[in-house]
């Protein structure tokens, strides 16, 4: 049975979301079409903001209708995320109060924070709170609220109200997408509210994320690039693209 372009593209998005990435050659074989047809489908899907093309394939963009779970994030780009987390933790400076966002890269930042000095960490993330609670030197404030099952983090008015009562030295923020045009974005409005409040409450803000986040745009915008003191990513983001972000204000750190 010959599929229409729309049916093929729906299947490509489904596969990308199920597996985390798709390959042109494999798609051509699975769908029974030429590689050029697949490339044309991928271009169309990228134009619609559903995927990002890579050399020889594509990966899904997180949107209002699709968000990866923490379990999935903890298995993708892990060495890159560890390098980024270590570099982000080095930006702590003299901060004594720190907000650590939900997500796997922020969790790795939390684990990389120094243990030889008193720190207070504010977080909506249950995994972050759990990882830090037994350190002895780090005091953990877990924000209350409704727990989202996919990310194990709290949201809604309880979370933002509690967060609004703090003045925080440094916030480590994650995002599902970061672009020069649309700033920092995330699929869920409730998560967006927490991130926006963390940024309002913080004196300094650092974004840390893998190269695949750049150029991706999700549903809810919560910050402009200019609000960031620094962006920490890997050398897989081209230097020329990193420079374009630095022109908007933040220091760019590639590791």
DOZA-444499 format. One record per atom (N, C-alpha, C, O): residue in one letter; x, y, z. Coordinates in steps of 0.2 Angstrom, whole numbers, plus 5000, padded with zeros to 4 digits. Example, Ala and Ser with C-alpha at 12.3 -4.5 7.8 and 13.67 -1.06 7.14 Angstrom:
// residues 2
A506649725039
A506249785039
A506649845039
A507149835042
S506449895035
S506849955036
S506450005039
S506750065040
This chain:
// residues 255
X500449945000
X500050005000
X500450065000
X500950075004
X500350114995
X500750174995
X500450225000
X499850235000
X500850255004
X500650305009
X500650375006
X501150385001
X500250415008
X500250485006
X500850515010
X501150485015
X501050575007
X501550615011
X501450625018
X501850625022
X500750645019
X500550655026
X500650595030
X500850605036
X500450535028
X500450475032
X501150455033
X501350435039
X501650465028
X502350455029
X502650495035
X502950475039
X502450565034
X502750615039
X502450595046
X502850605051
X501850575047
X501550565053
X501950505056
X502150505062
X502150455052
X502550395054
X503250415056
X503450385061
X503550455052
X504250485054
X504250515061
X504650505065
X503750555062
X503650595069
X503550545074
X503850545079
X503150495073
X503050445078
X503650405080
X503850395085
X504050385074
X504650345075
X505150385079
X505550365083
X505250455077
X505750495080
X505550505088
X506050505092
X504950515089
X504750525096
X504850455100
X504950455106
X504750395097
X504750335101
X505450315102
X505650285107
X505950335097
X506650305098
X507150365099
X507750345101
X506950425098
X507450485100
X507750505094
X508050565094
X507750465088
X508150495082
X507950445076
X507750385078
X507950475070
X507850425065
X508350435059
X508750495059
X508450385055
X509050385050
X508750385043
X508250345042
X508950425039
X508650425032
X508650365028
X508150345026
X509250325029
X509250265025
X508750215028
X508450175024
X508750205035
X508250155038
X507550175036
X507150135035
X507350245036
X506750265035
X506550255028
X505950225026
X506950265023
X506850245016
X506650175015
X506250155011
X507050125019
X506950055018
X506250045021
X505850005019
X506150065027
X505450055031
X504850075027
X504350045027
X504950135024
X504350165021
X504250145014
X503750165010
X504850115011
X504750095004
X504850154999
X504450144994
X505250205001
X505250264996
X506050274995
X506450254999
X506150324991
X506850344990
X507050384995
X506650424999
X507750384996
X508050435001
X507850505000
X507750545005
X507850524994
X507650594993
X506950614995
X506850664997
X506550564994
X505850574997
X505850585004
X505450625007
X506250545008
X506250545015
X506550615017
X506350655022
X507150635013
X507450705015
X506950755014
X506950805018
X506450755009
X505950805007
X505450805013
X505250855015
X505250745016
X504850745021
X505150775027
X504750805031
X505750755029
X506150785034
X506150865034
X506050895039
X506250885028
X506250965027
X505650995029
X505551045032
X505050955027
X504350985028
X504250985035
X503951025038
X504450925039
X504350925046
X504750975050
X504450995055
X505350985048
X505751035051
X505451105050
X505451145055
X505151115044
X504751185043
X504151195048
X504051245050
X503851135050
X503351135054
X503551135061
X503051135066
X504151135063
X504451135070
X504351065073
X504351065080
X504251015070
X504150945073
X504850905074
X504850865079
X505250925070
X505950885070
X506550935069
X506350995066
X507150915070
X507750955068
X508150905064
X508250845066
X508350925058
X508750885054
X509450875056
X509750925059
X509750825055
X510450815057
X510850785051
X510450775046
X511450775051
X511750745045
X511550665045
X511750625049
X511150655040
X510950585039
X510350565043
X510150505043
X509950615046
X509350595050
X509050655053
X509050705050
X508750645059
X508350695062
X508150675069
X508150615071
X508050715073
X507750705080
X507150745082
X507050795079
X506750725086
X506150765088
X506250825092
X506650825096
X505750875090
X505750935094
X505250925099
X504650905098
X505350945105
X504850945111
X504351005110
X504551055109
X503750985110
X503151035109
X502651025114
X502650985119
X502151065113
X501551055117
X501250985118
X500950965123
X501350955112
X501050885112
X501550825113
X501350765113
X502150845114
X502650795115
X503250815120
X503550875118
X503450785125
X503950795129
X504350735131
X503950685133
X504950735131
X505350675133
X505250665141
X505250715144
X505350605143
X505350595151
X506050605153
X506550605150
X506050605160
X506750615163
X507150545162
X507750545161
X506750495162
X507050425161
X507450425154
X507950395153
X507050455149
X507350455142
X507950505142
X508550485139
X507950555145
X508450605145
X509050585149
X509650605147
X508950535153
X509550515157
X509950465153
X510450435156
X509750445147
X510150395143
X510350425136
X510750395133
X510250495135
X510450525129
X510950575130
X510850615135
X511450575126
X512050625126
X512350635133
X512550685135
X512350575136
X512650575144
X513350605144
X513450645149
X513850585141
X514450615142
X514550685140
X514850725144
X514150715135
X514150785134
X513750815140
X514050875142
X513250795142
X512950825148
X513350825154
X513350875158
X513750775155
X514250775161
X514750835161
X514850865165
X515050835155
X515550895153
X515150965155
X515451005158
X514550965152
X514251035153
X514051045160
X514151105162
X513850995164
X513651005171
X514251025175
X514251065179
X514850995174
X515451015177
X515651085176
X515851115181
X515651105170
X515851175168
X515351225171
X515551275173
X514651205171
X514151245174
X514251255182
X514251305185
X514451195185
X514551205192
X515151245194
X515151275199
X515651255189
X516251295190
X516051365191
X516451405193
X515451385188
X515251455188
X514951475195
X514651535195
X514951435200
X514551445206
X514851515209
X514451545212
X515451525209
X515751585212
X515651585219
X515751535223
X515451645222
X515351645229
X514551635231
X514351655237
X514151615226
X513451605228
X513351555234
X513751505235
X512851575238
X512751535244
X512051505243
X511851455246
X511651535239
X510951505238
X510851495230
X511051535226
X510651435229
X510651415222
X509951375220
X509751335224
X509651395214
X509151365212
X509351315206
X509751335202
X509151255207
X509251205202
X508651175199
X508151155202
X508551185192
X507951165188
X507851095188
X508251055190
X507251075186
X507151005184
X507550985178
X507751025174
X507550915177
X507950895171
X508550855173
X508850865178
X508850815168
X509450775169
X510050815170
X510450805174
X510150865165
X510750905165
X510750945172
X511350945175
X510250985174
X510251015180
X510450965186
X510750985191
X510150905186
X510250855191
X511050845191
X511350835197
X511350835185
X512050825185
X512450885188
X512950875191
X512250945187
X512551005190
X512451005197
X512951015201
X511850985200
X511850975207
X512350925210
X512650945215
X512450875207
X512850825209
X513650845209
X514050815212
X513750895204
X514450925203
X514550985208
X515151005208
X514051005212
X514151065216
X514651045222
X514650985224
X515051085224
X515551075229
X515251055236
X514751075238
X515551005239
X515350975246
X515751005252
X515550995257
X516251055250
X516651075256
X516451145258
X516851175262
X515851165257
X515651235259
X514851225260
X514551195257
X514551275265
X513851275266
X513551305259
X513751355257
X513051265257
X512551295251
X511851275253
X511751225256
X511451325251
X510751305251
X510451295244
X510551345240
X510151245242
X509951235235
X509151225236
X508851195240
X508851275232
X508151275231
X507951235224
X508251245219
X507451185224
X507351155218
X506551125218
X506251115224
X506351125212
X505651085212
X505751015210
X505250985209
X506350995209
X506450925207
X506550875212
X507050885216
X506150825212
X506250775217
X506950735217
X507250725222
X507150715211
X507750685210
X508350725212
X508850705216
X508350795211
X508850835213
X508850845221
X509450835224
X508250845224
X508250855231
X508550785234
X508850785239
X508350735231
X508550665234
X509350655233
X509650625238
X509550675228
X510350675227
X510750715232
X511250695234
X510450775234
X510850815238
X510650815245
X511050835250
X510150785247
X509850775254
X510350745259
X510350765265
X510750695256
X511250655261
X511950685261
X512350655264
X512050745258
X512750765257
X512950795264
X513550785266
X512550825268
X512750845275
X512950925275
X512750955279
X513250945269
X513451015269
X512951055265
X512951115266
X512551025261
X512051065257
X511351055260
X511051005261
X511051115261
X510351125264
X509851125258
X509951165253
X509351075258
X508951075252
X508251095254
X507951075259
X507951145250
X507251165250
X506951145244
X507051165239
X506451095245
X506051065240
X505451105240
X505051115244
X505251135234
X504651175232
X504051125232
X504051075229
X503551145236
X502951105236
X502551115229
X502651165226
X502051075228
X501651075222
X501351015219
X501450965222
X501151015213
X500850955210
X501450925206
X501850955203
X501550855207
X502150825204
X501950805197
X501550765196
X502350825192
X502250795185
X502650725185
X503250725187
X502250675182
X502550615182
X503150605178
X503650565180
X503150635172
X503750625167
X504350655170
X504850625168
X504350705173
X504950735176
X505150735183
X505650755185
X504650715187
X504650715194
X504850775197
X505250785201
X504450835195
X504550895198
X503950935199
X503450915196
X503950975204
X503351015206
X503151075202
X503651105199
X502551085201
X502251145197
X501651175201
X501451145206
X501451225198
X500751265199
X500851315205
X501451325207
X500351345207
X500451405211
X500751395217
X501051445220
X500751335220
X501051325227
X501851335226
X502151365230
X502051305220
X502751305218
X503051375217
X503551405220
X502651415213
X502851485211
X502851535217
X503251575218
X502351525221
X502251565227
X502751555232
X503051605234
X502951495233
X503551485238
X504151515235
X504551545238
X504251505228
X504851525225
X504951605225
X505451625226
X504351635225
X504351705224
X504551735231
X504751795231
X504551695236
X504751725243
X505551725244
X505751745249
X505951695239
X506651695240
X507051745235
X506751765230
X507651765238
X508051805234
X508651755233
X509051735238
X508751725227
X509251675226
X509851705222
X509851745217
X510451685224
X511151705221
X511151685214
X511351725210
X511051625213
X511151595206
X510651545204
X510551495208
X510351545198
X509951495196
X510251455190
X510451485185
X510251395190
X510451355185
X509751325181
X509351295184
X509651355175
X509051345171
X509151295165
X509651295162
X508651255164
X508651205158
X508051235154
X507651275156
X508051205148
X507451225143
X507451165138
X507951125137
X506851155135
X506751115130
X507051135123
X507251105119
X507051205123
X507351235117
X507651305118
X507351335123
X508151325114
X508451395115
X508551415108
X508951385104
X508251475107
X508451505100
X508551585101
X508251615106
X508851615096
X509051685097
X508351725096
X508251775098
X507951695092
X507251735090
X506751725096
X506451775097
X506651665098
X506151655103
X506351645110
X505951635115
X507051645112
X507251635118
X507251565121
X507351525117
X507151565127
X507051495131
X506351475131
X505951515133
X506251415129
X505551385128
X505451315131
X505951275132
X504851295133
X504751235136
X503951215134
X503551255133
X503851145134
X503151135131
X502551145136
X502051165134
X502651145143
X502151145148
X502051215151
X502551245154
X501451255150
X501451315154
X501551315161
X501851365164
X501351265165
X501551265172
X502251255173
X502451295178
X502651225169
X503351225170
X503651285168
X504151315172
X503451315163
X503651385161
X503551435167
X504051475167
X503051435170
X502951485176
X503451475181
X503651525184
X503651415183
X504151395188
X504751425186
X505151455190
X504951415180
X505651435177
X505651515177
X506151545179
X505151545175
X505051615174
X505151645181
X505551695182
X504851615186
X504851645193
X505551635196
X505851675199
X505951575194
X506551565197
X507051615194
X507451645197
X506951635188
X507351685185
X507251755188
X507751795189
X506551775189
X506451835193
X506751835200
X506951885202
X506751775203
X507051775210
X507751775210
X508051785216
X508151765205
X508851755205
X509251815203
X509051855198
X509851825206
X510251885204
X510651865198
X510751905193
X510851795197
X511251775191
X510851715188
X510651675192
X510851705182
X510551655179
X511051615173
X511351655169
X511151555174
X511551515169
X511051465166
X510751425169
X511151455159
X510751405156
X511351355154
X511851365152
X511151295155
X511551235153
X511151185149
X510651165151
X511451165143
X511051115139
X511451095133
X511951125131
X511351035130
X511651005125
X511551045118
X511051085118
X511951025113
X511951065107
X511251055103
X511051105100
X510951005104
X510350985101
X509751035103
X509251045099
X509851065109
X509251115111
X509251185107
X508751215106
X509851195104
X509951265100
X509551265094
X509651225089
X509151315093
X508751325087
X508051295088
X507651305084
X508051245093
X507351215094
X506851265098
X507151305102
X506251265096
X505751305099
X505151265101
X504851225097
X504951275108
X504451235110
X503851285111
X503851345108
X503351265115
X502751305115
X502751365120
X502451425118
X503051365126
X502951415131
X503651455132
X504151425134
X503651515130
X504251555131
X504351585138
X503851605141
X504951575142
X504951595148
X505551645150
X505651675155
X505951655145
X506551705146
X506851725139
X506851685134
X507151785139
X507551805133
X508251785134
X508451775140
X508651785129
X509351765129
X509751815134
X510151795137
X509551875133
X509851935137
X509851925144
X510251965148
X509351885147
X509351885154
X509851835157
X509951835163
X510151795153
X510651745155
X511351775156
X511551815152
X511651765161
X512351785162
X512851735158
X513351765155
X512651675158
X513051625154
X512651575151
X512151555153
X512951545145
X512651485142
X513151435142
X513751445139
X513051375145
X513551325145
X513351265140
X512751235141
X513751245135
X513551195131
X514151155128
X514651165132
X514151115123
X514751085121
X515051115115
X514651155111
X515551085113
X515951105106
X515551085100
X515751095095
X515051035102
X514651015096
X514151075093
X513951065088
X514051125097
X513751185094
X514351225091
X514851245094
X514251235084
X514751275081
X514951335084
X514551375086
X515651355083
X515851415086
X515551485083
X515351525087
X515351475077
X515051535074
X514351545077
X514151605078
X513951495078
X513351495081
X513351515088
X512951555090
X513851495092
X513951515099
X514051595099
X513851625103
X514451615094
X514651685094
X513951735093
X513851785096
X513551705089
X512851745088
X512451745094
X512151805095
X512451695098
X512151705105
X512551745109
X512151785113
X513151755109
X513551795114
X513451865112
X513451915117
X513251885106
X513051955104
X512451975108
X512352035108
X512051935110
X511451955114
X511551965121
X511051975125
X512151955123
X512351965130
X512751915134
X513151935138
X512451855134
X512851805139
X513551785137
X513651785131
X513851765142
X514551735140
X514451655138
X513951625140
X514751635132
X514651575129
X515251525132
X515851545131
X515051475135
X515551425137
X515451355133
X514951325134
X515951335129
X515851275125
X516351225128
X516951235128
X516151165130
X516651115133
X516651045129
X516951005131
